[in-house]
Amino acid sequence: MPLPPIPPPSPVIFQATGLKKEFDDGRVAALQGVDFAISAGEFVALVGPSGSGKTTLLNMLGLLDAPSSGALVYRGEAMTGLPDPARYRAREVGFIFQSFHLLGTFTVIENVQIPMFGQGLSAKLRAARAAELLDSVGLSHRLHHLPVKLSGGERQRAAIARSLANRPGVLLADEPTGNLDSQNAAQVMELLARLQREHQTTLVLVTHDREVASHASRLLTMRDGKIISDSKAA
Amino acid sequence: MTFLTIIFRDLWRRPIRTALTMLGIAIGIAAVIALVGMASGYEKGIVKQLDVIGIDVIVSNMEGGLMPKAFEESIRNQIATLPDAAEVTTVLMQMLSVEDAPMIMVSGREWGGFTWEKLTVIEGRLPLDASERAVVLGTMAAEMLRKKVGDTVQIETEEFSVVGIVDGHSLVENGAIILALPLFQSASGYEGRVNFIDIRVPSDADGDRIEALCNKIEGSFPGLRAVRASEVVGTSQGFKIAKAMSWSTSILAIIVGVFGVMNTMLMTVFERTHEIGILLALGWKKRMIVGLILAEAAVMGVLGGIIGVLLGAATLAVLGTLPEVRGLLEPDLSQGLIFKAILIAVGVGIASGLYPAWRGSRLSPSVALQG
């Protein structure tokens, strides 16, 4: 009887080798040689104390910042050589920030449409997709409210809907529950975990919070600009 | 939501600042409309006058401001002998302050010349001969001077009877005091001198023949200029100066507008550093950021331009009623001028937005997000 085929390993999404980042002409070393690989569909939590380099690393994965040295590869391509960083940020990754970063003069549904500009979608399609995404995060009753009228949890859910606007393969979340109370934080984490499972999205999440990190399948612990442990979550 | 929604939402964020910036542009554009409209109105008035009288060629001195310098009247007879100079008449025209009118055109015309032909007597009569110490007033001149037939009018130190009110069928003619040439020469101290020789050519004379006549006059009388009536406005030094002054003053006003918009757009970029960071993080291309800032500046230009045209039109309407202006020119607000003004306003907007847009697009997303 033939053996069942071995499932192929998930393709590597991010591969970092000797990644360094220095600020202030080298006086501050935010990253001091970081190596890791993240596979497609993984839910990775970057944990560690403040100043350990978590957000710097996340910014590099989102092409918001460039390494001072070392190599960072996305789907086999060096990220520093990507011809169109804006396209990468628009299509490949979705950002979720601690402070939500919703635009205050635009309604919730308009905020979700912002990343869709320049993607060749009609205004009608943008609005329909935004409404659908907001429905999926439970905000269909808040479409035309300004962010200021929303609770913290609702704002973060709107930001999550926005991060999914162009159906990215990777979500990058920087302390997504940092500004929320424990109840809202739990709801947001459940939502993120559900969306990650449903869409098989790669989720890289920065957090201080062990409870939040416990949702991840893998923990990368950082200290002083280095990864000091890489473990599967219990 | 469209790109336009984003532009207007951003502009509406600080309505007072946006409105004041647009007002800055509007004032510049209003200056263009008012000053250029006045210069153009003056030009049109002269063109209409020449057309009504039926002048084909005008001979005048090259020098002088709005009114050319006077020259010897005797040249008239020499020009009259030239082929194609079918009818020749002389005029001495000056802008003078007469009684209550701060500035009025006084036109001394060769007695019996064709420049008297198109005057329609509304009231009274024309002077009986060149020696009668009499004037006729254009309808508007009569209104400005508050004179009627039977009154007297003082030109420089001499007094003349008003014997008629005439319709000259053009603004310049209607705004003038008209009298026989020798009387005005004596009153103004220009005895034996004129500043225009007006010529009619035969009806079958084509452009080449008129050109030849002009060349002949200019060749024979150095210092004099002979131009076709249709070209007199374009070649006159006075008109050129008036036009240059009106445009240069307008350009100064526009430059002030440019810096106003640039200041606003720079402040907008500084204030919105964080927002630009968000847009960049969400995948907006730098050229979209540039486009957004330029479009906002251009929209302010268009709206400021429209307000400026309205302000300028109102200014022109007011200027047209001033005693210094009435009778001399009819302010002209042509479609071409409106189009030019709006185009300038958009140009001002875009030019002022270039540097702020460049600054905005140079922001690093990670730094801007912290801003």
Interface residues (C-beta under 8 A of the other chain):
Chain A: N59 G62 L64 D65 D84 A86 R87 Y88 R89 A90 R91 F95 F97 H101 L103 T105 F106 I109 E110 Q113 I114 P115 F117 G118 Q119 A123 R126 A127 R162 A165 N166
Chain B: M1 T2 F3 T5 I6 R9 D10 W12 R13 E275 I278 L279 L280 A281 L282 G283 W284 K285 K286 M288 S364 P365 S366 L369
